[in-house]
Amino acid sequence: MAQERFLNPPMPDVLAQWKFYFEQLNVQPDDVVLDVGCNTGDTEHFLINMYPFVKKVIGLDADIKRIQAAIETWKLRGKQGNIEFLVGDGMALPFPDHYFDKVICAETLEWMKDPKAAIAEIKRVLKPNGIALIQHTDWDQTVYTTSDVQASWLYKSRSSSIHAYK
Ligand SMILES: C[S@@+](CC[C@H](N)C(=O)[O-])C[C@H]1O[C@@H](n2cnc3c(N)ncnc32)[C@H](O)[C@@H]1O
């Protein structure tokens, strides 16, 4: 969830945006979900809070330090059994074909050397009727409408790149 490391707690509009994204996944009780580029694991906790019945959410990231931080937070939050973290490369996923019901890849493709390989891997590990959520924010066009005072610095720092179109 982009911006979770900028502000704590995250801005309400960003949370609403993520709620909307997850609703598009149509999460079902037996779903096994993969999050490619999970960073420190906030997305996994947000998803499990929304859908506690989910069978498994695996957060994968190429950066071992981020995965270590994710595991520390997971322990502090009570070690939910349906969350797992793993070091791995989104361009060569360590899973068999058709393994996941849903795949999330948020704000991550743009960091990869070969995003097409990552998309092919996401397709490979998805079940035939699976759903992938691939999300990227166009930061230059982003406008926050939050009334959160904490967020005002972010709004101000971005105001030079906000354009009005008529
Ligand atoms: C901007 S963060 C996005 C984190 C989170 N998904 C979000 O929406 O906020 C990008 C993440 O992608 C990870 N990453 C970059 N290249 C990767 C790769 N080839 N495989 C897996 N993760 C990768 C980085 O370590 C980083 O945690």
The ligand as a Gaussian input file, in Angstrom:
#p B3LYP/6-31G(d) Opt

LIG

0 1
 C        7.470000       0.846000      -4.027000
 S        7.561000      -0.715000      -3.189000
 C        5.861000      -1.193000      -3.270000
 C        5.461000      -1.944000      -2.060000
 C        3.993000      -2.289000      -1.927000
 N        3.560000      -3.278000      -2.896000
 C        3.109000      -1.062000      -2.016000
 O        2.139000      -1.053000      -2.768000
 O        3.367000      -0.096000      -1.297000
 C        8.312000      -1.758000      -4.406000
 C        8.755000      -3.100000      -3.828000
 O        9.118000      -3.970000      -4.890000
 C       10.213000      -4.748000      -4.456000
 N       10.847000      -5.295000      -5.651000
 C       11.587000      -4.654000      -6.576000
 N       11.983000      -5.500000      -7.531000
 C       11.470000      -6.725000      -7.219000
 C       11.525000      -8.023000      -7.820000
 N       12.195000      -8.243000      -8.958000
 N       10.869000      -9.019000      -7.217000
 C       10.182000      -8.827000      -6.068000
 N       10.117000      -7.630000      -5.451000
 C       10.738000      -6.590000      -6.016000
 C       11.050000      -3.761000      -3.662000
 O       11.982000      -4.416000      -2.805000
 C        9.971000      -2.990000      -2.914000
 O        9.669000      -3.546000      -1.657000

